Amino acid sequence: MVKLPEIVLDHLCELGEGPVWDEVRQCILWVDITRGAIHQFFTKDKKHHVFNAGQMVGAIAPASDGRLIAALQHGFYMVDLEKDSMYAINDPEASLPGNRFNDGKCDPAGRFWAGTMSVSGQLKAGKLYLLNKDRSVSIKIDNVTCSNGMAWSPDCRTFYYIDTGLREVVAYDYNNANADIANRRSIIQIPPEEGYPDGMTIDSDGKLWIAMWGGWKVKRYDPLNGRLLDEIRLPVSLVTSCTFGGENLEDIYITTAGNGLSESERHLQPLAGSLFVVRQSGYRGIRHERMSMN
């Protein structure tokens, strides 16, 4: 088992999610969905900045021009943290006010994928979308309950995806040239006592790291056979997502939440909502592509 996690900074999110490492600026970025906040923490000088989007924030990813691409409650936006500004690109669910965007990530070609879910918990009300470089949007997966973790294999031939409501990880054959996915199959099933699979990342060995909502852990699986290989235990139950960061992509950053806990549970989990890190984990991540738009 990898080393115990540390707290990155003294701040609690309501619904911390979507960590992403910006290797250019050497900072970790993450969101607080329900507060509509985008956080950035510079690991060397320990500076922490917060951008308020004014609406719920599902996911972010660095863009090639230094800005961020963001999946917000009301669609896709470009966010400029330096100028403290943002502008809308496309809202594919403008006619569905009961939905919001959740997790999102750039694929190996620099396109942005992000999925939606019902705020009220309606089943199969969401979709997984692809924001193309020409700013057009296409639907990749329909009838999704809670669109969540995504990852691509190191050889760019497999796409991994989590719809949290199904308690499983599925794999698709993936074409990096045109973003086509095919041949859906279930590769990892999560039993109820282990929590719900939430956010996900992949390491340089092609193994999946999955945050367990309600499970107190991040777990490492072999996607080829579904075998559990390792785990990180957290002092909080609502573990939301994870990513690799640091100078050599050997640190594992983990987001958590506190907004589903009762008063007594919060008392027992005073660190719920913290951003954690496992330094020098013994594993290494994969460099993420930055979103590029025509």
PyMOL commands that set and color helices and strands:
alter all, ss='L'
color gray80, all
select helices_A, chain A and resi 164-166+192-194+263-268
alter helices_A, ss='H'
color red, helices_A
select strands_A, chain A and resi 6-7+16-22+27-32+37-42+47-52+57-62+68-72+75-80+85-90+99-106+112-118+126-131+137-144+147-152+158-163+168-175+180-189+196-202+208-213+217-221+228-233+239-245+251-256+275-278
alter strands_A, ss='S'
color yellow, strands_A
deselect
rebuild
show_as cartoon
